[in-house]
Amino acid sequence: MSTHTSLAIAALLGFYATLSGATDLNRGQALYEIRCIECHDVSVHGRQNQAAKNYDEIRKWVIRWNNTLGGLWDTEDIEDVSAYLNTRYYQYPCTGLQC
């Protein structure tokens, strides 16, 4: 196999790995609406004194409430909900692999 072919294959594998690691905003929204919307309406995320000051803090709050409510979500669920909340309400920069 030539060097160019190897590089092309490596680039494609990296591209697909990135796609598979990406969050699913629609899934995050659905999970949030099923489990959280009863107590959290738009006013929670739109208030002046937001508890989350950056993307990592959004994720920490999602983890905290997931654990408080019985820990039903796995890592992928938490990442999808965190990304949905950030995209919908906060727009903080996100530099992690799941962003």
N, C-alpha and C positions, 0 to 999 in steps of 0.2 A: 504494500500500500504506500502511495506517495505521501510526502510531507503535506502537500496541499489537501489531499483527501483526508488525512488524519485531522488536520486543522479544521476542515469543514465539518467533519463528524463531531468533533469536540464542541464547535460553536453551536451546532444544532442541538446537541445534548444539553448544553448550558441553557439554550433558549427554552427547550421543553421543561427543564427543571425549574426555570423561573416561572413558567406558566403554571405548573402544577403547585408551586408554592404560593401563588397569588391568592388573595382572599376573594371570596364570592360575596359581593355586596348585597345581591338579592337574597341570598341565603341568610346573611347576617340580619337583614331587615325582617325576614320571616321569623327567625328565631327570637329577635327582640320583640316583635309584635305579639308573638304567642306567649312569651314568658314575662315580659317587662312592662308593656304598655299600660297594663292595669294600674300600676302605681306611678309610672314615669310618663308624664305627658310632655309636650313641647316645653312647658314652663320650666321643667327641671333642667333642661339643656340650654335654655335661653336666658337664664338668670344672670345677673351681673357678677355675683360671686360664684363662679364655677369652681367646683371641687377639683376638676381635672385641669391642670395648667399646661399639659403637653400630651402627646400620643401615648407615652408609656404610662401616664397616670390614668388615661382612659382605660387602657388594658388592665391596670391594677384594680380599678373599680369594677370592671366586668368580672374579673376573677373573684374579687371579694364577694360580690352579690351572688355569683354562681355558687360559691362555697356556702354562703349563708342559706341559700335556697336548696341545698342538698347536693350540689356538685354534679348535676346532670350533663353539663357540657364538657366536651373534650377540648383539646388545644385548638383544633381547627374551628370549632364552634366559637370559642372565645376570640380567636383572631378575626373571624368573619363579623361578629357583632362589634368588636372594637373598630374595625375598619369602616363598617356601616355608620356607627355613631360619629366617627371622625369626619367622614365624608358628608354626612347629612347635617351635622350641627357645629362642629368645631373647626375643621380645616387646619389642624396642626400639621407641621411637617412630620413625615414619617420616613425613617431611614432604615428600618429593619427589613429582614427578609420577607416578612409577611405583608408588607405594605403594598 
